[in-house]
Amino acid sequence: MLRFAFIALFIHVLFLLSIFYIYFQSPILRNLPIGADYDDAPADRVVIFIADGLRAESFLEHQANRTKFLRRMIISNGAFGISHTRVPTESRPGHVALFAGLYEDPSAIFKGWKENPVEFDSVFNRSHATYSWGSPDILSVFSSKMETGTILTESYPADVEEFSQTTNTSILDLWVFDKVKQYFQKPENIELLMSKKNVILFLHLLGMDTSGHVHKPYSQLYTENLIIVDQGIEQIVHLIDQVTNHDLRTTYIFTSDHGMTDKGSHGSGHPRETETPFVAWGAGIHYWKDVWIDEPGKHVIIDEVLVPRWDINQADVTPLISALLGQAVPKNSCGKLPRQYLNATEAYVAKCMRANADQLYQQYSQYRHESSQKLFKWNISQKESDYVVIISKLRYDVEIVYRDKNFKKVIALCDALIDVTLEVIEFYQTYYKNELLFMLTLAMTGWILIVLGKLFVFEEVFPKISRKLSVAGITAMIVITGYNYFQGTPRIVTFYFLLPLFIWIPVVASSRAYIKMISLRVLGQTVVFVGFAELCVMAFFQRSVLSLFLFGNTIYLAHKLKQLSGSKLVYSLVFSNAVLAVFPILPVVEKDSNHPWLSVLGVCLWTVVNTLITINSKENIMYRCLQSIVCWGLAINLLISIYIIEKGMTLCWWNQTLSWIFFVSCLLIPFLTSTLFTVRLMAIVVNLAGPYMILSLSYEPLFYLAFCISLFYWLRAENEISTSRKQVFYMLISFFGTGNMATVSSFDPNWVRLLVTTFSPFLMTCLIVFKLLIPILVSVCILRSLQISLNVRAQTLFLLIFVICDLMCLHFFYLIKNKGSWLEIGSSISHFVIMECTTIVLILLYGGATFMTEFSLVEKISNHQGLTFGRKTNKD
């Protein structure tokens, strides 16, 4: 079994890593040439204001009368548009799109959103100097690997980014404005600014985002924060105009990285999240009255004036900044120059468009070069060949008309060339996707057959392989490797092409055993088995399916119990499962959920249950006293904390301290009891309720109570009908499906508000994951007690779970997304990763459950009668 476990671990790690190459390749290419800068740029410096989290709707509300300065700039000498962001609408990808022109390296989701898995080019390191002020989370994305002297960053400490209701969110923005003013009070800094061209000043204003999260975008405090931002921008603009002697060589840009919903959330693709304001004025920017571009429906009314709306994609800001400063477009940018904003000669605009097209062509050229290394040209698709012809023709036409100085036609041709090049770049980024999906599916199917062989057919997983089969396998391996070598296929792709071969050789070697087990009964069981796995998949998306699992399990157990025992247990089981089945039908507890009365009800019910169990306990006096103190102390602290938060007050330090004390105490108290089944299980259940309530916002404590009550009746029922091992195992799998209801929670800082108030991603994640694992840990403890009481092997159960998880993995493998919101991407990855790791996690939890049920800090009392967790089964 140990050998099989190691092989299973290795294969599942390979399956897990495969999604990185298939779905999450970096869009960043190495060794791309750097374009040339221009000497005749319309601006010497660009000042960029980013109001983090400001949506276009909030900016335009009441005809933009809350931003009087920005409104005046639009009407008098600027231009306005909507910047359409791409999901995920988060701070990091938004800023990467604005300043690097690429829509985030998807692999960044695995590194944490503050880190760069691969370093990328941006307008900052293309500039001669960049000065930036704001949040450390954003500035570090661009400054961590910059050369000393190229970029100046000044950020506030990360611990000032608080999410409490009493937080003055505008302080973050005022800090930025004050630091800029202080910087230009020094004459040497002014002299340095004036002595250079191609300079960027970046002000990151986080207050709007924090205000939206805490107070919501429709609140009065949000409006006040927006007014403060507008006033601060006006002061900075006047200051910079003054220190530059009004040389008319400064461009100002105001925009946002993403929007926000009315609930104060962002990340998905709702227009309120993807539409942000874009305001530009100053050097090199067209005044909208001078260039009226009439697009039907693309107008806004600002201060009773009809203003055209020049919409752009967020990544288009990058080539715009580059064109304004005369710098080369960042190498991996996929933005397209919004030429309607650029106030320059026709020749200069044509030159910028041509440079933009050339920069994208270099990306295409590198992809094309890798593809052209193939020895067997028949494998090149017709679509790929068509792209080559179209791009070559367009580039030739551009060069001809550029030499003729027909700049209008150059701009039109470059426009078409850019569109085609962007399309072909996306084609190459998913070049091996279909082939890899097929080979990994083949490998997964082979592995499932191996596990089934271990479970039902023969004991030896990898039988002796005949010489003939060995020769055939080696020959196939040489052919596949050789072909891919001459085709220039990446090594990792070749490896995954070979993986099904290694897995299917033992399956073919045992083909006779598989053939013998084929029958109508087995085929019927297979259909039922696969159908059950698909229902489990549905449960990830439709939680109400879990209610069907519960009702089906209840009907089966009730039918069996009526034949063996009285009706009392049947009624108790049916009632407890019926109550539990209500929770998957209820709305999901999301980040904005806050139902204090349900939390209070859950705390009160758990306090009553805990008190009754403690009173009836026959355990030592130390345990009972400590249990009572923690039970009532925790309840009082929770009720006070809920009251303080609901009144909008700041949580006292002693509330947080007590929460931590009770959190840790609840994890230690179960070890003060004996290891009798009932005693230890009760201690584990009631004490894990403490941390669960501390990390809850809504009906979760009520769910946990119903879940535990249903578990105990299910345990009694299984002990009653334990005449058939197969029935027991199928009921365990049915229970495993209902156990997924522990995932009613979602990730949000509000979950840990009683323990942590400052932004600490690692600690918050650990606490939330622990909360999600509590019901699963309880269920594994119950499972261990059932295994000991019925004297059955755990190995068979885990193999059965292996098969179900792998079937679900195969389904989730095709549902993984690399586009969409963080929620959509993260959920699709999480589903696959969870199922890949479920068996390993269950084994680890089983070890943890063993420790929690068997370890005791007190001596065992000899006069206790009954089964204990220290007892070993003869089949363990």
VOVODO-47039 format. One record per residue (C-alpha): residue number from 0; residue in three letters; z negated, x negated, y. Coordinates in steps of 0.1 Angstrom, whole numbers, m for minus. Layout:
BEGIN
i:aa:z:x:y
NUM:ala:Z:X:Y
...
This chain:
BEGIN
i:aa:z:x:y
0:met:0:0:0
1:leu:m7:m29:24
2:arg:27:m43:19
3:phe:43:m10:25
4:ala:22:m6:57
5:phe:34:m39:71
6:ile:71:m30:63
7:ala:66:4:79
8:leu:51:m11:110
9:phe:80:m36:113
10:ile:107:m10:109
11:his:90:14:133
12:val:87:m13:159
13:leu:124:m19:156
14:phe:131:18:160
15:leu:109:19:190
16:leu:126:m12:207
17:ser:160:3:200
18:ile:157:28:229
19:phe:154:0:254
20:tyr:189:m13:246
21:ile:205:21:241
22:tyr:190:40:270
23:phe:173:15:293
24:gln:195:m14:300
25:ser:190:m30:334
26:pro:218:m21:359
27:ile:213:m55:375
28:leu:239:m82:366
29:arg:234:m119:369
30:asn:256:m146:384
31:leu:275:m122:407
32:pro:291:m139:437
33:ile:276:m134:472
34:gly:299:m119:498
35:ala:304:m134:532
36:asp:286:m124:564
37:tyr:304:m113:596
38:asp:301:m128:631
39:asp:311:m97:650
40:ala:283:m74:639
41:pro:274:m45:663
42:ala:237:m51:661
43:asp:213:m81:660
44:arg:184:m62:645
45:val:176:m30:627
46:val:142:m13:629
47:ile:135:10:599
48:phe:108:37:599
49:ile:101:52:565
50:ala:79:83:566
51:asp:69:83:529
52:gly:71:118:513
53:leu:86:136:544
54:arg:111:163:533
55:ala:140:174:554
56:glu:127:210:555
57:ser:94:200:571
58:phe:112:178:596
59:leu:136:205:607
60:glu:110:233:608
61:his:109:251:641
62:gln:140:232:652
63:ala:122:199:648
64:asn:99:207:677
65:arg:70:188:661
66:thr:89:155:665
67:lys:98:156:702
68:phe:108:120:705
69:leu:130:120:674
70:arg:145:153:684
71:arg:154:138:718
72:met:170:108:702
73:ile:192:131:680
74:ile:204:152:709
75:ser:208:125:735
76:asn:224:95:718
77:gly:220:95:680
78:ala:231:111:647
79:phe:215:133:621
80:gly:220:139:584
81:ile:204:147:551
82:ser:198:118:528
83:his:201:130:492
84:thr:178:111:469
85:arg:183:108:432
86:val:155:117:408
87:pro:130:104:400
88:thr:118:112:435
89:glu:91:86:437
90:ser:82:59:462
91:arg:94:28:444
92:pro:128:41:433
93:gly:133:56:467
94:his:127:23:485
95:val:148:4:460
96:ala:177:28:466
97:leu:173:25:504
98:phe:172:m13:506
99:ala:189:m26:474
100:gly:215:2:469
101:leu:207:7:433
102:tyr:190:36:416
103:glu:161:17:401
104:asp:161:m4:370
105:pro:151:22:343
106:ser:131:m5:324
107:ala:107:m5:354
108:ile:90:26:339
109:phe:77:4:311
110:lys:65:m23:334
111:gly:46:m2:359
112:trp:62:10:391
113:lys:48:m19:411
114:glu:65:m46:391
115:asn:101:m58:390
116:pro:113:m63:354
117:val:144:m80:368
118:glu:146:m94:403
119:phe:173:m78:425
120:asp:191:m84:457
121:ser:183:m64:488
122:val:190:m62:525
123:phe:158:m80:531
124:asn:167:m113:514
125:arg:202:m110:528
126:ser:187:m110:563
127:his:177:m141:583
128:ala:142:m127:588
129:thr:124:m95:578
130:tyr:91:m83:593
131:ser:73:m55:574
132:trp:41:m36:577
133:gly:26:m9:554
134:ser:15:m2:518
135:pro:9:m31:495
136:asp:25:m11:466
137:ile:58:m9:484
138:leu:60:m42:503
139:ser:52:m62:471
140:val:83:m47:454
141:phe:105:m67:478
142:ser:83:m96:488
143:ser:68:m109:456
144:lys:97:m134:448
145:met:110:m139:484
146:glu:113:m174:498
147:thr:85:m184:522
148:gly:95:m177:558
149:thr:122:m152:550
150:ile:99:m121:550
151:leu:66:m115:568
152:thr:45:m88:552
153:glu:12:m74:564
154:ser:m4:m46:544
155:tyr:m37:m29:542
156:pro:m61:m31:512
157:ala:m51:m9:483
158:asp:m85:7:481
159:val:m80:25:515
160:glu:m54:48:498
161:glu:m79:76:490
162:phe:m71:111:478
163:ser:m103:129:487
164:gln:m102:161:508
165:thr:m119:145:538
166:thr:m95:116:541
167:asn:m79:111:575
168:thr:m44:103:562
169:ser:m30:93:597
170:ile:m53:62:597
171:leu:m27:45:574
172:asp:1:51:599
173:leu:m20:42:629
174:trp:m29:9:612
175:val:8:1:609
176:phe:16:9:645
177:asp:m14:m12:658
178:lys:m4:m42:637
179:val:32:m41:651
180:lys:18:m40:687
181:gln:m6:m68:680
182:tyr:23:m89:665
183:phe:44:m86:696
184:gln:15:m94:720
185:lys:21:m131:711
186:pro:49:m147:731
187:glu:59:m170:702
188:asn:66:m139:680
189:ile:88:m124:707
190:glu:107:m157:711
191:leu:112:m159:674
192:leu:126:m124:673
193:met:150:m130:701
194:ser:162:m163:687
195:lys:176:m148:655
196:lys:203:m124:645
197:asn:205:m103:613
198:val:168:m93:616
199:ile:151:m63:600
200:leu:118:m47:610
201:phe:104:m24:584
202:leu:75:0:590
203:his:63:19:559
204:leu:43:50:569
205:leu:24:63:539
206:gly:3:89:558
207:met:28:117:553
208:asp:28:113:516
209:thr:m10:111:513
210:ser:m13:141:536
211:gly:11:161:516
212:his:m7:154:483
213:val:m42:162:497
214:his:m35:189:523
215:lys:0:202:513
216:pro:31:201:535
217:tyr:25:235:551
218:ser:m10:226:563
219:gln:m21:220:599
220:leu:m33:185:590
221:tyr:2:177:577
222:thr:17:188:610
223:glu:m8:167:630
224:asn:1:137:609
225:leu:38:143:616
226:ile:31:145:653
227:ile:12:112:652
228:val:41:95:633
229:asp:65:107:660
230:gln:43:95:688
231:gly:38:61:671
232:ile:76:57:666
233:glu:81:64:703
234:gln:56:37:713
235:ile:72:11:689
236:val:107:19:702
237:his:97:14:738
238:leu:78:m18:729
239:ile:108:m33:711
240:asp:132:m23:738
241:gln:108:m40:763
242:val:104:m72:744
243:thr:142:m75:738
244:asn:149:m68:775
245:his:169:m37:766
246:asp:198:m58:753
247:leu:213:m29:735
248:arg:215:m49:702
249:thr:189:m29:683
250:thr:195:m1:658
251:tyr:168:24:648
252:ile:168:43:616
253:phe:142:70:606
254:thr:142:84:571
255:ser:121:90:540
256:asp:120:78:504
257:his:116:113:489
258:gly:105:148:497
259:met:77:171:484
260:thr:71:206:470
261:asp:48:231:486
262:lys:22:221:460
263:gly:22:185:473
264:ser:40:171:442
265:his:72:151:438
266:gly:92:134:411
267:ser:116:161:400
268:gly:149:173:413
269:his:141:203:435
270:pro:159:202:469
271:arg:126:200:487
272:glu:120:167:468
273:thr:156:153:470
274:glu:165:161:506
275:thr:151:138:532
276:pro:159:135:570
277:phe:181:107:582
278:val:181:99:619
279:ala:199:69:634
280:trp:205:58:670
281:gly:211:26:690
282:ala:235:m3:685
283:gly:264:4:662
284:ile:256:41:657
285:his:280:69:667
286:tyr:267:95:690
287:trp:275:128:673
288:lys:292:143:704
289:asp:316:114:705
290:val:327:119:669
291:trp:326:155:658
292:ile:332:157:621
293:asp:335:194:613
294:glu:323:202:578
295:pro:318:240:571
296:gly:281:247:567
297:lys:270:212:576
298:his:252:219:609
299:val:216:223:621
300:ile:201:238:652
301:ile:178:214:670
302:asp:163:225:703
303:glu:189:253:706
304:val:217:227:702
305:leu:242:229:673
306:val:242:194:658
307:pro:266:183:630
308:arg:249:172:598
309:trp:263:140:583
310:asp:250:139:547
311:ile:247:107:527
312:asn:234:95:494
313:gln:202:75:496
314:ala:219:43:482
315:asp:245:45:510
316:val:218:33:535
317:thr:221:m2:521
318:pro:258:m8:530
319:leu:252:8:563
320:ile:224:m16:572
321:ser:246:m45:559
322:ala:275:m34:581
323:leu:253:m30:612
324:leu:239:m65:608
325:gly:271:m81:595
326:gln:255:m92:563
327:ala:269:m93:528
328:val:261:m61:508
329:pro:234:m68:481
330:lys:251:m78:449
331:asn:240:m49:427
332:ser:243:m21:452
333:cys:261:10:442
334:gly:261:25:477
335:lys:292:36:496
336:leu:294:28:534
337:pro:289:61:554
338:arg:315:51:579
339:gln:309:83:601
340:tyr:277:67:613
341:leu:292:33:621
342:asn:303:29:658
343:ala:326:m1:657
344:thr:363:m10:659
345:glu:386:3:633
346:ala:393:m32:622
347:tyr:356:m39:617
348:val:351:m6:597
349:ala:381:m15:575
350:lys:366:m50:569
351:cys:332:m35:559
352:met:348:m9:536
353:arg:369:m37:520
354:ala:338:m58:515
355:asn:320:m29:500
356:ala:348:m23:475
357:asp:350:m60:467
358:gln:312:m61:460
359:leu:315:m32:436
360:tyr:346:m48:420
361:gln:326:m79:412
362:gln:302:m58:391
363:tyr:332:m41:373
364:ser:349:m75:368
365:gln:318:m89:350
366:tyr:317:m59:327
367:arg:354:m61:322
368:his:353:m99:314
369:glu:327:m93:286
370:ser:349:m65:271
371:ser:380:m87:273
372:gln:364:m113:250
373:lys:371:m90:220
374:leu:393:m106:194
375:phe:406:m72:180
376:lys:421:m54:209
377:trp:426:m22:189
378:asn:389:m14:195
379:ile:395:m11:233
380:ser:396:26:243
381:gln:425:42:262
382:lys:400:52:289
383:glu:391:16:294
384:ser:428:6:297
385:asp:435:34:322
386:tyr:407:21:344
387:val:422:m14:345
388:val:456:0:356
389:ile:442:23:383
390:ile:418:m3:398
391:ser:445:m31:398
392:lys:470:m8:416
393:leu:444:3:443
394:arg:434:m33:449
395:tyr:470:m44:453
396:asp:477:m16:478
397:val:446:m24:498
398:glu:457:m61:502
399:ile:492:m50:513
400:val:481:m26:540
401:tyr:453:m49:551
402:arg:478:m77:558
403:asp:499:m51:577
404:lys:467:m42:598
405:asn:471:m6:589
406:phe:433:m1:591
407:lys:433:37:587
408:lys:451:34:554
409:val:428:5:543
410:ile:398:27:549
411:ala:413:56:529
412:leu:424:33:499
413:cys:390:16:499
414:asp:373:50:498
415:ala:393:59:466
416:leu:388:24:451
417:ile:350:26:455
418:asp:348:60:438
419:val:368:48:408
420:thr:349:15:405
421:leu:315:34:405
422:glu:328:56:377
423:val:339:27:356
424:ile:306:8:361
425:glu:287:37:347
426:phe:312:38:317
427:tyr:304:1:309
428:gln:266:5:312
429:thr:266:29:282
430:tyr:293:10:262
431:tyr:276:8:228
432:lys:255:40:231
433:asn:274:61:205
434:glu:277:34:179
435:leu:241:24:182
436:leu:230:61:180
437:phe:249:65:147
438:met:236:32:131
439:leu:200:40:141
440:thr:203:75:127
441:leu:216:61:94
442:ala:187:36:93
443:met:161:63:100
444:thr:176:86:73
445:gly:174:57:48
446:trp:138:50:57
447:ile:128:87:52
448:leu:143:85:17
449:ile:123:54:10
450:val:90:71:21
451:leu:99:102:0
452:gly:105:79:m30
453:lys:71:64:m25
454:leu:56:98:m23
455:phe:73:118:m51
456:val:95:96:m73
457:phe:82:62:m81
458:glu:54:39:m71
459:glu:74:8:m63
460:val:91:12:m30
461:phe:115:m17:m32
462:pro:126:m19:m69
463:lys:144:m48:m85
464:ile:179:m50:m70
465:ser:207:m57:m94
466:arg:229:m88:m89
467:lys:260:m67:m83
468:leu:243:m47:m56
469:ser:229:m80:m40
470:val:264:m95:m39
471:ala:278:m63:m23
472:gly:250:m63:2
473:ile:255:m99:12
474:thr:293:m94:14
475:ala:289:m64:37
476:met:264:m84:59
477:ile:289:m113:63
478:val:317:m89:71
479:ile:297:m70:98
480:thr:283:m102:113
481:gly:316:m119:114
482:tyr:335:m90:129
483:asn:309:m85:157
484:tyr:308:m123:163
485:phe:345:m124:170
486:gln:343:m92:191
487:gly:317:m108:213
488:thr:292:m81:205
489:pro:257:m89:218
490:arg:234:m103:191
491:ile:209:m75:194
492:val:236:m49:189
493:thr:248:m68:158
494:phe:213:m68:145
495:tyr:210:m30:148
496:phe:244:m27:131
497:leu:229:m46:101
498:leu:196:m27:100
499:pro:210:3:80
500:leu:223:m21:54
501:phe:189:m36:47
502:ile:173:m2:45
503:trp:199:15:23
504:ile:200:m13:m4
505:pro:167:m2:m20
506:val:177:34:m16
507:val:210:28:m35
508:ala:190:7:m61
509:ser:168:38:m68
510:ser:197:63:m66
511:arg:191:75:m102
512:ala:155:84:m95
513:tyr:166:104:m64
514:ile:194:121:m84
515:lys:169:132:m111
516:met:146:149:m86
517:ile:175:170:m71
518:ser:171:207:m80
519:leu:173:241:m63
520:arg:135:240:m59
521:val:135:206:m43
522:leu:164:216:m20
523:gly:145:247:m10
524:gln:113:227:m3
525:thr:134:202:17
526:val:148:230:39
527:val:113:243:45
528:phe:100:208:52
529:val:127:201:77
530:gly:123:235:93
531:phe:86:229:97
532:ala:93:195:114
533:glu:117:213:138
534:leu:90:239:146
535:cys:68:209:154
536:val:95:197:178
537:met:97:231:194
538:ala:60:230:199
539:phe:64:200:223
540:phe:85:222:246
541:gln:73:258:238
542:arg:35:257:233
543:ser:35:293:221
544:val:50:280:188
545:leu:15:266:181
546:ser:2:302:182
547:leu:26:310:154
548:phe:13:281:134
549:leu:m22:293:138
550:phe:m14:329:128
551:gly:5:317:98
552:asn:m23:294:87
553:thr:m48:322:92
554:ile:m29:347:71
555:tyr:m25:322:43
556:leu:m62:312:43
557:ala:m74:347:46
558:his:m53:358:16
559:lys:m68:329:m5
560:leu:m103:335:7
561:lys:m103:372:m1
562:gln:m98:363:m38
563:leu:m126:337:m38
564:ser:m154:348:m14
565:gly:m167:376:7
566:ser:m152:390:39
567:lys:m176:373:64
568:leu:m158:339:63
569:val:m124:357:65
570:tyr:m134:376:96
571:ser:m149:345:113
572:leu:m118:325:105
573:val:m94:352:118
574:phe:m114:357:150
575:ser:m118:320:158
576:asn:m81:313:152
577:ala:m71:344:172
578:val:m91:331:202
579:leu:m77:296:199
580:ala:m41:310:197
581:val:m45:324:232
582:phe:m46:290:248
583:pro:m10:279:241
584:ile:2:311:257
585:leu:m17:303:289
586:pro:0:284:318
587:val:m1:246:313
588:val:m29:229:332
589:glu:m8:209:357
590:lys:m17:185:385
591:asp:m21:213:410
592:ser:m43:235:387
593:asn:m77:241:400
594:his:m98:270:386
595:pro:m134:262:394
596:trp:m148:294:379
597:leu:m132:286:345
598:ser:m147:251:347
599:val:m181:266:355
600:leu:m179:291:327
601:gly:m169:263:302
602:val:m199:241:314
603:cys:m223:270:310
604:leu:m211:280:275
605:trp:m212:244:263
606:thr:m247:240:277
607:val:m259:271:258
608:val:m242:259:226
609:asn:m256:224:230
610:thr:m291:238:236
611:leu:m290:261:205
612:ile:m278:232:183
613:thr:m306:209:196
614:ile:m333:235:191
615:asn:m323:241:155
616:ser:m318:204:147
617:lys:m341:188:122
618:glu:m334:153:135
619:asn:m358:128:151
620:ile:m376:137:183
621:met:m359:108:202
622:tyr:m325:123:196
623:arg:m335:159:205
624:cys:m352:148:238
625:leu:m324:126:249
626:gln:m298:152:239
627:ser:m316:179:260
628:ile:m319:156:290
629:val:m282:146:289
630:cys:m271:182:283
631:trp:m289:198:312
632:gly:m285:168:335
633:leu:m248:167:329
634:ala:m245:205:335
635:ile:m264:204:368
636:asn:m244:173:380
637:leu:m211:190:371
638:leu:m220:223:389
639:ile:m231:204:420
640:ser:m200:183:420
641:ile:m177:213:416
642:tyr:m194:230:445
643:ile:m191:199:468
644:ile:m154:195:460
645:glu:m146:232:465
646:lys:m163:231:499
647:gly:m140:202:509
648:met:m168:177:512
649:thr:m168:141:500
650:leu:m185:136:466
651:cys:m218:117:470
652:trp:m221:83:454
653:trp:m249:94:432
654:asn:m227:122:417
655:gln:m202:96:406
656:thr:m230:73:393
657:leu:m246:101:373
658:ser:m211:111:359
659:trp:m206:76:346
660:ile:m241:75:331
661:phe:m237:108:313
662:phe:m201:98:303
663:val:m214:67:285
664:ser:m246:83:271
665:cys:m225:110:254
666:leu:m206:84:235
667:leu:m238:67:222
668:ile:m260:97:214
669:pro:m243:106:181
670:phe:m254:73:166
671:leu:m290:84:169
672:thr:m285:110:141
673:ser:m283:107:104
674:thr:m250:106:86
675:leu:m252:140:70
676:phe:m220:159:73
677:thr:m232:189:94
678:val:m256:169:116
679:arg:m232:141:125
680:leu:m202:164:130
681:met:m223:186:153
682:ala:m235:156:173
683:ile:m200:142:177
684:val:m185:176:188
685:val:m212:185:214
686:asn:m214:150:229
687:leu:m177:145:232
688:ala:m177:177:252
689:gly:m195:159:280
690:pro:m167:134:288
691:tyr:m141:162:282
692:met:m158:184:308
693:ile:m161:155:333
694:leu:m123:150:331
695:ser:m114:187:333
696:leu:m101:209:361
697:ser:m95:243:346
698:tyr:m99:261:312
699:glu:m100:228:291
700:pro:m137:231:282
701:leu:m131:266:269
702:phe:m102:254:249
703:tyr:m123:226:234
704:leu:m150:250:224
705:ala:m126:274:207
706:phe:m109:244:191
707:cys:m141:231:176
708:ile:m153:265:164
709:ser:m120:271:147
710:leu:m122:236:131
711:phe:m155:243:114
712:tyr:m144:276:100
713:trp:m111:259:88
714:leu:m132:232:71
715:arg:m153:258:53
716:ala:m121:277:42
717:glu:m105:245:28
718:asn:m136:238:8
719:glu:m134:273:m7
720:ile:m97:270:m18
721:ser:m96:234:m29
722:thr:m82:241:m64
723:ser:m47:228:m56
724:arg:m42:194:m40
725:lys:m8:203:m28
726:gln:m22:234:m10
727:val:m48:213:7
728:phe:m23:188:20
729:tyr:1:214:33
730:met:m28:231:51
731:leu:m37:197:66
732:ile:m2:193:79
733:ser:m3:228:93
734:phe:m35:219:111
735:phe:m20:188:124
736:gly:6:210:142
737:thr:m21:231:158
738:gly:m40:199:168
739:asn:m12:191:193
740:met:m27:217:216
741:ala:m49:188:229
742:thr:m19:179:250
743:val:m25:208:274
744:ser:m34:182:301
745:ser:m11:162:324
746:phe:m15:130:343
747:asp:m29:132:378
748:pro:m56:115:398
749:asn:m75:148:401
750:trp:m85:146:365
751:val:m108:116:372
752:arg:m121:128:406
753:leu:m157:128:394
754:leu:m154:91:383
755:val:m128:75:405
756:thr:m117:83:441
757:thr:m96:52:450
758:phe:m62:47:435
759:ser:m67:26:403
760:pro:m38:33:379
761:phe:m50:14:349
762:leu:m85:29:349
763:met:m72:64:356
764:thr:m47:61:328
765:cys:m73:49:303
766:leu:m97:78:312
767:ile:m70:104:309
768:val:m56:91:276
769:phe:m92:91:263
770:lys:m95:127:273
771:leu:m63:136:255
772:leu:m76:118:223
773:ile:m110:136:222
774:pro:m97:167:203
775:ile:m76:146:180
776:leu:m106:123:172
777:val:m127:154:164
778:ser:m100:167:141
779:val:m98:133:123
780:cys:m136:133:118
781:ile:m132:168:102
782:leu:m104:154:81
783:arg:m125:126:69
784:ser:m153:149:59
785:leu:m128:171:40
786:gln:m114:140:22
787:ile:m149:130:11
788:ser:m160:165:1
789:leu:m128:172:m20
790:asn:m126:136:m33
791:val:m89:131:m25
792:arg:m68:101:m15
793:ala:m59:96:22
794:gln:m27:76:12
795:thr:m7:107:1
796:leu:m16:125:33
797:phe:m5:97:55
798:leu:28:94:36
799:leu:34:131:41
800:ile:27:127:78
801:phe:51:97:78
802:val:80:119:67
803:ile:72:147:92
804:cys:69:122:121
805:asp:101:104:112
806:leu:120:137:110
807:met:107:146:145
808:cys:115:110:157
809:leu:151:115:146
810:his:153:147:167
811:phe:135:131:198
812:phe:158:101:195
813:tyr:187:122:208
814:leu:166:138:235
815:ile:157:106:254
816:lys:168:106:290
817:asn:174:77:313
818:lys:183:99:343
819:gly:162:126:359
820:ser:127:127:372
821:trp:99:104:362
822:leu:84:135:344
823:glu:117:141:325
824:ile:123:105:316
825:gly:86:98:308
826:ser:83:130:287
827:ser:114:122:267
828:ile:102:87:260
829:ser:66:98:253
830:his:78:123:227
831:phe:97:96:208
832:val:70:69:213
833:ile:42:94:202
834:met:60:103:170
835:glu:69:66:163
836:cys:33:56:167
837:thr:16:87:153
838:thr:9:73:119
839:ile:m4:40:132
840:val:m25:59:158
841:leu:m39:82:131
842:ile:m48:52:109
843:leu:m66:36:139
844:leu:m83:69:147
845:tyr:m93:73:111
846:gly:m110:39:113
847:gly:m127:50:146
848:ala:m137:83:129
849:thr:m151:63:100
850:phe:m172:42:124
851:met:m184:73:143
852:thr:m194:92:112
853:glu:m210:64:92
854:phe:m227:41:117
855:ser:m263:50:127
856:leu:m289:34:149
857:val:m317:51:130
858:glu:m329:48:94
859:lys:m316:74:70
860:ile:m342:101:61
861:ser:m345:103:24
862:asn:m355:140:22
863:his:m322:152:38
864:gln:m302:169:11
865:gly:m264:171:11
866:leu:m232:150:14
867:thr:m232:120:38
868:phe:m204:101:54
869:gly:m215:69:38
870:arg:m204:83:4
871:lys:m172:68:m10
872:thr:m146:87:m30
873:asn:m133:73:m63
874:lys:m98:76:m50
875:asp:m102:62:m15
